[in-house]
Amino acid sequence: MPEKIVVIPTYNERGNIERLLPQLLDFDPELEVVVVDDQSPDDTASAAEEIGRQRGRVHVVRRGPKQGIGPAYRAGFKRALELGAEYIVQMDADFSHPIASLPDLFENAKREYDVVLGSRYLDGITVVRWPIERLLISYFGNYYVRKLTGLPVRDTTGGFKCWRRSALAAIDLDQVRSNGYSFQIEMTYRAWCKGMRILEVPIIFMDREVGTSKMSKKIGLEALWIVWELKLRRALGRL
């Protein structure tokens, strides 16, 4: 059974996944990857499966029509748990999350932390190539989440995390309903509410070079209201 698994959700990421998977497999010979694809029109899933046939250590989960990053991650986490992974990283397919930071995430999770989060806002702002408008929305959106929830995390919407198996198993994934950035907020908030040990480590976040961002106004608005829903659920003892 693999000790370490990286879960990568994809939609129209063939140009990235064909480069990313070989780099991940070469970087760590013990690492396995779960790619979760929502019927990408560019057939990302087939590209990932072909790399898996050639190299091994790649598992592809094919899902129905596009449902978003939240359901994709839930499916990927469940698959990683089924495979027996002890440490599970969630990672974007577009090279925005640095492969070189994986050892830092794994080592801290192995040492004592339940969730290790690669943070864009721990040591100032370490984001490269983002338009200023998007950067300001992200930065102040994180401030908004922290103030409303009390969550002691600088990068509440960060999507580069390493989970201990026990931490993911303690969260009822079927009860996690949010999507987009709000999925990242909800998962970290649920972990914090359960008293899990969370550590942020600084990363350099690079905007994608290939493909288009999945960010939309709908995803942004969901992140605004989900904070109030999470506060209410916690007050009612439903988290």
Secondary structure by P-SEA (a helix, b strand, c coil): cccbbbbbbbccaaaaaaaaaaaaaaacccbbbbbbbcccccaaaaaaaaaaaacccbbbbbbcccccaaaaaaaaaaaaaaacccbbbbbbccccccccaaaaaaaaaaccccbbbbcccccccccccccaaaaaaaaaaaaaaaaaccccccccccccccccaaaaaacccccccccaaaaaaaaaaaaaaaccbbbbbbbbccccccccccccaaaaaaaaaaaaaaaaaaaaccc
